[in-house]
Amino acid sequence: MNEPLLDESEPQPQPAAPLGKVVLVNFLIILLYSALQNLPANWGIKQHLIPLFLFVLLQMFANIALGVVFLFLPKYRSLASVLIFSGVLIGLIGYGTCMVGYLFFS
């Protein structure tokens, strides 16, 4: 009669990993500044790549800085590792994209 409704021995489900949300937000930010940066159609390729590279660096450093800050908050520790990882990926992929574009189109 006095049995608990919730069995304490059963493992509780873990909260979903924030990787998908972080990737979606980063993708939307990249899409936004790429679209806004391409509005002036009379710019050459060099003039397009320099601001794009600066935005990539800004987004990379913002992700890594937020990740380092969240490392010290136990509630957001899983988000911290995802932010640092996405910052590194944005840096590698964004820098590579800008360099390839600069080399092939200049």
GROMACS elastic network, one bead per residue, 0.5 to 0.9 nm:
[ bonds ]
;  ai    aj funct       b0    kb
    1     4     6  0.89032   500
    3     6     6  0.86770   500
    3     7     6  0.88702   500
    4     7     6  0.65176   500
    4     8     6  0.86094   500
    6     9     6  0.88762   500
    6    10     6  0.83766   500
    7    10     6  0.58295   500
    8    11     6  0.77362   500
    8    12     6  0.87012   500
    9    12     6  0.88984   500
   11    14     6  0.88082   500
   13    16     6  0.89085   500
   14    17     6  0.85703   500
   15    18     6  0.88885   500
   16    19     6  0.87312   500
   17    20     6  0.75139   500
   17    21     6  0.86719   500
   17    78     6  0.73046   500
   17    79     6  0.78246   500
   17    82     6  0.88593   500
   18    21     6  0.54458   500
   18    22     6  0.62379   500
   18    23     6  0.86605   500
   18    78     6  0.75327   500
   18    79     6  0.60910   500
   18    82     6  0.73170   500
   19    22     6  0.52536   500
   19    23     6  0.61092   500
   19    24     6  0.85516   500
   19    79     6  0.76469   500
   19    82     6  0.59787   500
   19    83     6  0.83511   500
   19    86     6  0.87948   500
   20    23     6  0.51928   500
   20    24     6  0.60883   500
   20    25     6  0.86363   500
   21    24     6  0.50642   500
   21    25     6  0.61345   500
   21    26     6  0.85428   500
   22    25     6  0.52018   500
   22    26     6  0.61001   500
   22    27     6  0.84729   500
   22    79     6  0.83498   500
   22    82     6  0.73543   500
   22    83     6  0.70568   500
   22    86     6  0.77875   500
   23    26     6  0.51484   500
   23    27     6  0.59887   500
   23    28     6  0.85618   500
   23    82     6  0.89122   500
   23    83     6  0.89914   500
   23    86     6  0.72888   500
   24    27     6  0.50824   500
   24    28     6  0.61552   500
   24    29     6  0.86201   500
   25    28     6  0.51562   500
   25    29     6  0.62170   500
   25    30     6  0.86969   500
   26    29     6  0.50730   500
   26    30     6  0.61990   500
   26    31     6  0.85445   500
   26    59     6  0.81480   500
   26    63     6  0.89570   500
   26    86     6  0.81554   500
   26    90     6  0.85482   500
   27    30     6  0.51249   500
   27    31     6  0.60663   500
   27    32     6  0.85170   500
   28    32     6  0.59906   500
   28    33     6  0.86871   500
   29    32     6  0.50725   500
   29    33     6  0.62867   500
   29    34     6  0.84141   500
   29    59     6  0.83540   500
   30    33     6  0.54823   500
   30    34     6  0.59380   500
   30    35     6  0.84431   500
   30    55     6  0.83870   500
   30    56     6  0.78231   500
   30    59     6  0.84929   500
   31    34     6  0.51752   500
   31    35     6  0.60152   500
   31    36     6  0.85546   500
   32    35     6  0.52510   500
   32    36     6  0.61470   500
   32    37     6  0.84301   500
   33    36     6  0.50364   500
   33    37     6  0.57573   500
   33    38     6  0.84144   500
   33    52     6  0.75964   500
   33    55     6  0.74504   500
   34    37     6  0.51454   500
   34    38     6  0.62153   500
   34    39     6  0.89896   500
   34    52     6  0.69186   500
   35    38     6  0.52903   500
   35    39     6  0.67362   500
   36    39     6  0.55068   500
   36    40     6  0.85037   500
   37    40     6  0.71674   500
   37    48     6  0.69662   500
   37    51     6  0.75087   500
   37    52     6  0.71724   500
   38    41     6  0.65221   500
   38    43     6  0.85316   500
   38    48     6  0.70849   500
   39    42     6  0.89228   500
   40    43     6  0.61673   500
   41    44     6  0.82299   500
   43    46     6  0.80150   500
   43    47     6  0.58327   500
   43    48     6  0.66085   500
   44    47     6  0.53591   500
   44    48     6  0.64629   500
   44    49     6  0.89376   500
   44   106     6  0.88744   500
   45    48     6  0.50640   500
   45    49     6  0.62215   500
   45    50     6  0.88354   500
   45   101     6  0.80301   500
   45   102     6  0.73155   500
   45   105     6  0.65576   500
   45   106     6  0.67577   500
   46    49     6  0.52512   500
   46    50     6  0.63529   500
   46   101     6  0.88673   500
   46   102     6  0.66657   500
   46   105     6  0.81876   500
   46   106     6  0.67657   500
   47    50     6  0.57685   500
   47    51     6  0.71860   500
   47    52     6  0.89517   500
   48    51     6  0.61492   500
   48    52     6  0.63815   500
   48    53     6  0.87800   500
   49    53     6  0.58631   500
   49    54     6  0.85057   500
   49    98     6  0.60608   500
   49    99     6  0.85345   500
   49   101     6  0.75496   500
   49   102     6  0.69511   500
   50    53     6  0.51614   500
   50    54     6  0.62924   500
   50    55     6  0.87555   500
   50    98     6  0.81949   500
   51    55     6  0.61871   500
   51    56     6  0.85754   500
   52    55     6  0.51275   500
   52    56     6  0.61939   500
   52    57     6  0.86738   500
   52    94     6  0.87211   500
   52    98     6  0.75788   500
   53    57     6  0.62173   500
   53    58     6  0.85944   500
   53    94     6  0.72028   500
   53    95     6  0.67403   500
   53    97     6  0.89626   500
   53    98     6  0.62347   500
   53    99     6  0.89125   500
   54    57     6  0.50873   500
   54    58     6  0.61406   500
   54    59     6  0.86187   500
   55    59     6  0.60640   500
   55    60     6  0.84104   500
   56    59     6  0.51767   500
   56    60     6  0.60200   500
   56    61     6  0.85998   500
   56    90     6  0.69602   500
   56    91     6  0.67488   500
   56    94     6  0.59619   500
   56    95     6  0.73600   500
   57    60     6  0.50087   500
   57    61     6  0.60990   500
   57    62     6  0.84315   500
   57    90     6  0.83171   500
   57    91     6  0.66312   500
   57    94     6  0.82185   500
   57    95     6  0.81267   500
   58    61     6  0.52997   500
   58    62     6  0.60372   500
   58    63     6  0.86130   500
   59    62     6  0.50390   500
   59    63     6  0.61428   500
   59    64     6  0.86236   500
   59    87     6  0.72939   500
   59    90     6  0.76726   500
   59    91     6  0.84189   500
   60    63     6  0.52841   500
   60    64     6  0.62752   500
   60    65     6  0.85712   500
   60    84     6  0.86842   500
   60    86     6  0.78514   500
   60    88     6  0.67402   500
   60    89     6  0.82321   500
   60    90     6  0.58285   500
   60    91     6  0.56069   500
   60    94     6  0.89642   500
   61    64     6  0.51115   500
   61    65     6  0.58842   500
   61    66     6  0.84149   500
   61    87     6  0.67910   500
   61    88     6  0.88810   500
   61    91     6  0.85585   500
   62    65     6  0.51422   500
   62    66     6  0.60446   500
   62    67     6  0.84031   500
   62    87     6  0.76672   500
   63    66     6  0.52496   500
   63    67     6  0.60374   500
   63    68     6  0.86560   500
   63    80     6  0.89184   500
   63    83     6  0.52788   500
   63    84     6  0.60780   500
   63    85     6  0.85399   500
   63    86     6  0.70036   500
   63    88     6  0.84792   500
   63    90     6  0.89781   500
   64    68     6  0.61666   500
   64    69     6  0.86462   500
   64    80     6  0.84093   500
   64    83     6  0.61824   500
   64    85     6  0.79191   500
   64    86     6  0.80419   500
   64    87     6  0.53359   500
   64    88     6  0.75384   500
   65    68     6  0.51510   500
   65    69     6  0.62548   500
   65    70     6  0.86016   500
   65    83     6  0.85929   500
   65    84     6  0.78693   500
   65    87     6  0.89170   500
   66    69     6  0.50839   500
   66    70     6  0.60523   500
   66    71     6  0.85679   500
   66    80     6  0.71000   500
   66    83     6  0.69432   500
   66    84     6  0.78653   500
   67    70     6  0.50860   500
   67    71     6  0.61682   500
   67    77     6  0.84161   500
   67    79     6  0.71452   500
   67    81     6  0.63233   500
   67    82     6  0.74662   500
   67    84     6  0.50682   500
   67    85     6  0.86279   500
   67    87     6  0.85889   500
   68    71     6  0.51255   500
   68    72     6  0.73129   500
   68    80     6  0.64854   500
   68    81     6  0.84173   500
   68    83     6  0.85405   500
   68    84     6  0.73203   500
   69    72     6  0.58949   500
   69    73     6  0.73119   500
   69    80     6  0.75592   500
   70    73     6  0.50928   500
   70    74     6  0.77283   500
   70    75     6  0.83369   500
   70    76     6  0.55932   500
   70    77     6  0.59167   500
   70    78     6  0.85588   500
   70    79     6  0.70902   500
   70    81     6  0.85254   500
   70    83     6  0.88907   500
   71    74     6  0.70761   500
   71    76     6  0.70660   500
   71    77     6  0.51202   500
   71    78     6  0.82234   500
   71    79     6  0.82901   500
   71    80     6  0.53411   500
   71    81     6  0.75531   500
   72    75     6  0.89428   500
   72    76     6  0.82327   500
   72    77     6  0.72704   500
   72    80     6  0.87979   500
   73    76     6  0.55786   500
   73    77     6  0.61967   500
   73    80     6  0.87999   500
   74    77     6  0.52226   500
   74    78     6  0.85427   500
   75    78     6  0.79938   500
   75    79     6  0.87656   500
   76    79     6  0.52022   500
   76    80     6  0.62800   500
   77    80     6  0.50179   500
   77    81     6  0.67567   500
   77    82     6  0.89664   500
   78    81     6  0.55742   500
   78    82     6  0.66150   500
   78    83     6  0.88608   500
   79    82     6  0.51498   500
   79    83     6  0.61240   500
   79    84     6  0.86693   500
   80    83     6  0.51528   500
   80    84     6  0.62104   500
   80    85     6  0.85467   500
   81    84     6  0.52039   500
   81    85     6  0.60663   500
   81    86     6  0.85270   500
   82    85     6  0.50948   500
   82    86     6  0.60276   500
   82    87     6  0.84576   500
   83    86     6  0.51159   500
   83    87     6  0.60036   500
   83    88     6  0.86255   500
   84    87     6  0.50487   500
   84    88     6  0.63023   500
   84    89     6  0.86795   500
   85    88     6  0.52400   500
   85    89     6  0.62660   500
   85    90     6  0.86323   500
   86    90     6  0.59591   500
   86    91     6  0.84389   500
   87    90     6  0.50986   500
   87    91     6  0.61526   500
   87    92     6  0.86732   500
   88    91     6  0.50792   500
   88    92     6  0.62171   500
   88    93     6  0.85689   500
   89    92     6  0.51165   500
   89    93     6  0.58766   500
   89    94     6  0.79215   500
   90    93     6  0.53108   500
   90    94     6  0.53596   500
   90    95     6  0.77790   500
   91    94     6  0.52974   500
   91    95     6  0.56155   500
   91    96     6  0.81047   500
   92    95     6  0.54020   500
   92    96     6  0.59619   500
   92    97     6  0.84970   500
   93    96     6  0.50925   500
   93    97     6  0.60071   500
   93    98     6  0.85869   500
   94    97     6  0.50797   500
   94    98     6  0.61652   500
   94    99     6  0.85619   500
   95    98     6  0.51738   500
   95    99     6  0.61011   500
   95   100     6  0.85383   500
   96    99     6  0.51453   500
   96   100     6  0.60207   500
   96   101     6  0.84275   500
   97   100     6  0.52215   500
   97   101     6  0.60399   500
   97   102     6  0.84594   500
   98   101     6  0.51157   500
   98   102     6  0.60104   500
   98   103     6  0.85696   500
   99   102     6  0.50007   500
   99   103     6  0.60550   500
   99   104     6  0.85126   500
  100   103     6  0.51541   500
  100   104     6  0.60153   500
  100   105     6  0.82572   500
  101   104     6  0.53318   500
  101   105     6  0.56971   500
  101   106     6  0.78225   500
  102   105     6  0.54889   500
  102   106     6  0.55149   500
  103   106     6  0.58332   500
